[in-house]
Amino acid sequence: MKITSINYWKEDMKLTRPYAVTYVMHDSVSNIFVKIDSNNGLYGLGAGSPSEYVTGEIMDENCQDRIPELREILVGKDVRCIAGIIDTLTARYANQPALLAALDMALHDLFCKNLGISLGKYLGSKVRRLPTSITIGLKDVRETVEEGLEYKQRDFKIIKLKIGESKELDIERCIKLREAVGNEMMIRVDANQGYSVDEFLDFIDKTRHCSLEFFEQPMTPDQVGEMMKLPGEIRELCAADENLHKTKDALSLVKMGRPFGIFNIKLMKCGGPSEAMLIANIAKTESIGLMWGCMDESIISISAALNTALACSSTQYLDLDGSLDLASDIVKGGFELNEGVLYPLLDQPGLGVELL
């Protein structure tokens, strides 16, 4: 099955609910898309969300300029030799992980369609079902409570609360949110690198009665040594986000002596399902729990992350709400959402997505 053509373009998509992260307000998102066609009439789709701040790459403003080099690498290749193709792409685009992720998932989509099975079945689905968290951004107390009650009414079971702007405000928001939604909803927090050791310990002490599930990236990546000053039981409840991009980062964190007990894998940071599975294997070997996160992304890449996550026995947490606030997308399908749980379409080939 030979690749006959590749298309690569950008879409700007509005968000239904603008949000703020560390003082920046977001009301739309740009994603890149890849479509790889083969000589048997099948095609594979991939999507990425490049971000200079998160993935370290600049969005291609004129995607047509990159198509000749992509054609040179891909056209004429047999997609059944997927591992070798991805090795070539990884060497070329190691510093552009969102682009690499889009290409990786598009190749897997096409490869699995050729086999007539879903990506989840191909990888070996091991986790039956997990609820995803849904995110509340940096808001005031009133907006936090209102949004939390809305998500409770929509049957979500887990809220991820963005914090890190002001410790005292963060504490108040956690307390008021817990009072509003009750004990039946789980609350996890993402500190967005906003704390020092002392601030973080004080935050934990003053929110202990809120029964927070875990804490994502409390300090900046260059403070990973400071993380080792925290008690071991607290570090086990901390998830590495900005400190974890690729396999080498996972190995480095392990060698440091477990500054984090949870790894947050994002396809956009690591470069797609292939690299994600390598990180997952390291986590499994070291008995480190896995969280799977995302950015504002198309159903395409959320489906790829979901299928990959459920194929890893160390997966404990999902934060795959990135497509739920998009006002539009270019595909349908991918998964079904029911009472906060994302169910992959395991009876559909590939990623289970279909162009609109």
C-alpha positions as CSV (number, residue, x, y, z in Angstrom):
1,M,0.0,0.0,0.0
2,K,1.9,3.0,-1.3
3,I,1.4,6.6,-0.2
4,T,0.3,8.7,-3.2
5,S,-0.1,12.2,-1.8
6,I,-0.1,14.3,1.3
7,N,-2.0,17.5,2.2
8,Y,-1.0,19.8,5.1
9,W,-3.0,22.9,6.2
10,K,-4.0,25.0,9.1
11,E,-7.4,25.7,10.6
12,D,-8.4,28.5,13.0
13,M,-11.2,27.3,15.3
14,K,-13.1,29.4,17.8
15,L,-13.6,28.2,21.4
16,T,-17.1,28.2,22.9
17,R,-15.6,29.2,26.2
18,P,-12.6,31.6,26.3
19,Y,-10.2,30.9,29.1
20,A,-7.1,32.4,30.7
21,V,-3.8,30.7,31.6
22,T,-1.1,32.7,33.4
23,Y,-2.6,36.1,32.4
24,V,-3.2,35.2,28.8
25,M,-6.8,35.0,27.5
26,H,-7.5,32.5,24.7
27,D,-10.7,32.7,22.6
28,S,-9.6,30.6,19.6
29,V,-7.1,27.9,18.7
30,S,-5.1,27.1,15.6
31,N,-4.5,23.5,14.6
32,I,-2.5,21.9,11.8
33,F,-3.9,19.0,9.9
34,V,-2.4,16.2,7.8
35,K,-4.1,14.0,5.2
36,I,-2.1,11.1,3.8
37,D,-3.7,9.3,0.8
38,S,-2.8,5.8,-0.5
39,N,-3.2,4.0,-3.8
40,N,-6.0,1.8,-2.4
41,G,-8.3,4.7,-1.8
42,L,-7.7,4.9,2.0
43,Y,-6.5,8.0,3.8
44,G,-5.1,8.8,7.2
45,L,-5.7,11.9,9.3
46,G,-3.5,13.7,11.8
47,A,-3.7,16.9,13.8
48,G,-1.4,19.0,15.9
49,S,-1.4,22.1,18.1
50,P,2.0,23.8,17.7
51,S,2.9,26.3,20.5
52,E,6.1,28.1,21.0
53,Y,5.4,28.1,24.8
54,V,4.4,24.4,25.1
55,T,5.9,22.5,22.2
56,G,8.8,24.9,21.4
57,E,7.8,25.3,17.7
58,I,6.3,28.1,15.6
59,M,3.1,27.5,13.8
60,D,3.6,27.2,10.0
61,E,1.7,30.2,8.7
62,N,2.0,29.1,5.1
63,C,1.6,25.3,5.2
64,Q,2.0,24.9,1.5
65,D,5.7,25.8,1.8
66,R,6.3,22.6,3.7
67,I,4.4,20.2,1.4
68,P,7.3,19.6,-1.0
69,E,9.6,18.3,1.7
70,L,6.8,16.1,3.1
71,R,6.1,14.7,-0.3
72,E,9.8,13.9,-0.7
73,I,9.8,11.9,2.6
74,L,6.5,10.1,2.2
75,V,5.2,9.7,-1.3
76,G,6.0,6.3,-2.7
77,K,6.6,4.8,0.7
78,D,4.8,1.6,1.7
79,V,2.7,2.5,4.8
80,R,3.1,-1.1,6.0
81,C,6.7,-0.2,6.8
82,I,5.4,2.3,9.3
83,A,8.1,2.0,11.9
84,G,10.9,2.9,9.5
85,I,8.9,5.8,8.1
86,I,8.3,7.2,11.6
87,D,12.0,6.8,12.4
88,T,12.8,9.0,9.4
89,L,10.2,11.6,10.3
90,T,11.4,11.6,13.9
91,A,15.0,12.4,12.8
92,R,13.7,15.2,10.6
93,Y,11.2,16.8,12.9
94,A,12.5,16.1,16.4
95,N,12.2,19.8,17.3
96,Q,8.7,20.1,15.9
97,P,6.8,17.6,18.1
98,A,3.3,18.8,17.2
99,L,4.0,18.4,13.4
100,L,5.6,15.0,14.1
101,A,2.6,14.0,16.2
102,A,0.2,14.9,13.4
103,L,2.3,12.8,10.9
104,D,2.6,9.9,13.3
105,M,-1.1,9.6,14.0
106,A,-2.0,10.1,10.3
107,L,0.3,7.2,9.4
108,H,-1.2,5.0,12.2
109,D,-4.7,5.9,11.1
110,L,-3.9,4.8,7.5
111,F,-2.0,1.7,8.7
112,C,-4.8,0.5,10.9
113,K,-7.4,1.3,8.2
114,N,-5.5,-1.0,5.9
115,L,-5.7,-3.7,8.6
116,G,-9.3,-3.0,9.1
117,I,-9.0,-2.5,12.9
118,S,-8.9,0.4,15.3
119,L,-5.8,2.0,16.6
120,G,-6.8,0.8,20.1
121,K,-7.1,-2.8,19.0
122,Y,-3.8,-2.6,17.2
123,L,-2.0,-1.2,20.2
124,G,-3.8,-3.6,22.5
125,S,-6.5,-1.9,24.6
126,K,-5.8,-2.7,28.3
127,V,-7.8,-0.1,30.3
128,R,-11.6,-0.5,29.9
129,R,-12.8,2.9,30.8
130,L,-11.7,6.1,32.6
131,P,-13.4,9.4,33.1
132,T,-11.7,12.5,31.8
133,S,-11.3,15.6,33.8
134,I,-12.7,18.9,32.4
135,T,-10.8,22.1,32.9
136,I,-11.7,25.3,34.7
137,G,-9.2,28.0,33.8
138,L,-7.9,30.9,35.9
139,K,-11.1,32.7,36.9
140,D,-12.4,34.5,40.0
141,V,-14.3,32.6,42.7
142,R,-17.8,33.2,41.4
143,E,-16.9,32.1,37.8
144,T,-15.1,29.0,39.2
145,V,-18.1,27.9,41.2
146,E,-20.6,28.6,38.4
147,E,-18.5,26.6,35.9
148,G,-18.0,23.8,38.4
149,L,-21.8,23.5,39.0
150,E,-22.3,23.5,35.2
151,Y,-19.9,20.6,34.8
152,K,-21.5,18.7,37.6
153,Q,-24.9,19.1,35.9
154,R,-23.3,17.8,32.7
155,D,-22.3,14.6,34.6
156,F,-18.6,15.1,34.5
157,K,-17.0,13.4,37.5
158,I,-13.6,15.2,37.6
159,I,-12.6,18.9,37.5
160,K,-9.1,20.1,36.8
161,L,-8.7,23.5,38.3
162,K,-6.0,25.8,36.9
163,I,-4.2,27.7,39.7
164,G,-0.8,29.4,40.2
165,E,-1.8,33.0,39.8
166,S,-2.2,33.9,43.5
167,K,-1.8,31.4,46.3
168,E,-4.5,33.0,48.5
169,L,-7.0,33.2,45.6
170,D,-6.1,29.6,44.7
171,I,-6.9,28.4,48.2
172,E,-10.2,30.3,48.3
173,R,-11.2,28.9,44.9
174,C,-10.5,25.3,45.9
175,I,-12.4,25.7,49.1
176,K,-15.5,27.3,47.5
177,L,-15.5,24.9,44.6
178,R,-15.4,21.9,46.9
179,E,-18.3,23.4,48.9
180,A,-20.3,24.0,45.8
181,V,-19.9,20.6,44.0
182,G,-19.8,18.4,47.1
183,N,-17.7,15.3,47.7
184,E,-19.0,13.3,44.7
185,M,-16.8,15.2,42.2
186,M,-13.0,14.7,42.1
187,I,-10.9,17.9,42.0
188,R,-7.3,17.9,40.7
189,V,-5.2,21.1,40.3
190,D,-2.7,22.3,37.8
191,A,-0.4,24.9,39.4
192,N,1.1,25.9,36.0
193,Q,4.6,26.2,37.6
194,G,3.3,28.9,39.9
195,Y,4.7,28.0,43.3
196,S,7.9,27.8,45.4
197,V,8.4,25.0,47.8
198,D,7.1,27.0,50.8
199,E,4.1,28.3,48.9
200,F,3.2,24.8,47.7
201,L,3.4,23.3,51.1
202,D,1.3,26.1,52.6
203,F,-1.3,25.6,49.8
204,I,-1.4,21.9,50.5
205,D,-1.8,22.4,54.2
206,K,-4.7,24.9,53.8
207,T,-6.6,22.8,51.2
208,R,-6.1,19.5,52.9
209,H,-9.8,19.3,53.7
210,C,-10.7,19.8,50.0
211,S,-9.5,16.2,49.3
212,L,-7.6,17.3,46.1
213,E,-6.7,14.3,43.9
214,F,-3.2,15.4,42.8
215,F,-1.1,18.4,41.8
216,E,0.2,19.0,38.3
217,Q,3.6,20.8,37.8
218,P,3.8,23.0,40.9
219,M,7.1,24.6,40.0
220,T,9.1,25.6,36.9
221,P,11.1,22.9,35.1
222,D,14.4,24.4,36.3
223,Q,13.2,23.9,39.9
224,V,13.1,20.2,39.6
225,G,15.8,20.0,42.2
226,E,13.5,21.9,44.6
227,M,10.8,19.3,44.0
228,M,13.2,16.8,45.8
229,K,12.8,18.9,48.9
230,L,9.2,18.0,49.2
231,P,8.2,15.0,51.3
232,G,8.1,11.7,49.3
233,E,4.3,11.3,49.9
234,I,3.6,14.7,48.3
235,R,6.0,14.1,45.3
236,E,4.0,10.9,44.6
237,L,0.9,13.1,44.1
238,C,2.7,15.5,41.7
239,A,2.5,15.1,38.0
240,A,5.3,16.2,35.7
241,D,4.0,18.3,32.8
242,E,6.5,20.9,31.6
243,N,9.3,18.7,32.9
244,L,8.3,15.8,30.6
245,H,8.4,16.0,26.8
246,K,10.3,13.1,25.4
247,T,11.8,9.7,26.4
248,K,15.0,11.4,27.5
249,D,13.1,13.5,30.0
250,A,11.4,10.5,31.5
251,L,14.7,8.7,31.9
252,S,16.2,11.9,33.5
253,L,13.4,12.2,36.0
254,V,13.7,8.5,37.0
255,K,17.5,8.9,37.5
256,M,16.9,12.0,39.8
257,G,15.0,9.8,42.3
258,R,11.3,10.4,41.5
259,P,10.6,14.1,41.8
260,F,7.2,13.2,40.4
261,G,5.0,10.2,41.0
262,I,2.9,10.8,37.9
263,F,3.9,11.4,34.3
264,N,1.6,13.6,32.2
265,I,2.1,12.5,28.5
266,K,0.9,14.8,25.8
267,L,1.2,13.7,22.2
268,M,1.9,17.3,21.2
269,K,4.9,17.4,23.4
270,C,6.4,14.0,22.7
271,G,5.7,13.7,19.0
272,G,2.9,11.2,18.7
273,P,1.8,7.7,19.7
274,S,5.1,6.1,18.9
275,E,7.2,8.2,21.4
276,A,4.3,8.2,23.9
277,M,4.4,4.4,24.1
278,L,8.1,4.5,24.9
279,I,7.5,6.9,27.7
280,A,4.7,4.7,29.0
281,N,7.0,1.7,29.1
282,I,9.5,3.6,31.2
283,A,6.7,4.6,33.6
284,K,5.5,1.0,33.8
285,T,9.0,-0.2,34.6
286,E,9.3,2.3,37.4
287,S,5.7,1.9,38.7
288,I,4.9,5.5,37.9
289,G,1.3,6.4,37.2
290,L,0.3,7.9,33.8
291,M,-1.8,10.9,33.1
292,W,-2.7,11.7,29.5
293,G,-3.2,15.4,28.8
294,C,-3.8,17.6,25.8
295,M,-4.1,21.2,24.6
296,D,-7.0,22.7,22.6
297,E,-7.1,20.0,19.9
298,S,-9.2,18.5,17.2
299,I,-11.1,15.3,17.8
300,I,-8.5,13.6,15.6
301,S,-5.6,14.0,18.0
302,I,-7.8,13.5,21.1
303,S,-8.9,10.2,19.6
304,A,-5.2,9.3,19.0
305,A,-4.3,10.1,22.6
306,L,-7.3,8.2,24.0
307,N,-6.6,5.1,22.1
308,T,-2.9,5.2,23.0
309,A,-3.7,5.9,26.7
310,L,-6.0,3.0,27.1
311,A,-3.4,0.7,25.6
312,C,-1.1,1.4,28.5
313,S,-1.6,-0.5,31.8
314,S,-0.1,2.3,33.8
315,T,-2.7,4.8,32.7
316,Q,-4.6,6.1,35.8
317,Y,-5.8,9.6,34.8
318,L,-7.2,11.2,31.6
319,D,-7.3,14.9,30.9
320,L,-8.5,14.7,27.3
321,D,-11.1,17.5,27.2
322,G,-9.3,19.5,24.5
323,S,-11.9,19.1,21.7
324,L,-15.0,19.6,23.9
325,D,-14.9,23.4,23.8
326,L,-14.3,23.8,20.0
327,A,-17.1,25.6,18.2
328,S,-16.3,23.5,15.1
329,D,-14.0,20.7,13.9
330,I,-13.2,19.1,10.5
331,V,-14.2,15.6,11.6
332,K,-16.9,13.7,13.4
333,G,-16.6,10.5,15.4
334,G,-13.4,9.4,17.3
335,F,-15.1,8.7,20.6
336,E,-18.3,8.9,22.5
337,L,-18.7,10.9,25.7
338,N,-21.1,9.6,28.4
339,E,-21.2,10.8,32.0
340,G,-17.7,12.2,31.7
341,V,-16.2,9.0,30.2
342,L,-14.6,9.0,26.8
343,Y,-15.2,5.7,24.9
344,P,-13.1,5.1,21.8
345,L,-14.8,3.7,18.8
346,L,-13.0,0.3,18.8
347,D,-15.3,-1.1,16.1
348,Q,-14.2,1.6,13.7
349,P,-10.9,1.3,11.7
350,G,-8.0,3.6,12.5
351,L,-8.8,6.6,14.7
352,G,-12.5,6.2,14.1
353,V,-12.8,9.7,12.6
354,E,-14.5,10.8,9.4
355,L,-14.1,14.1,7.5
356,L,-17.1,16.4,7.5
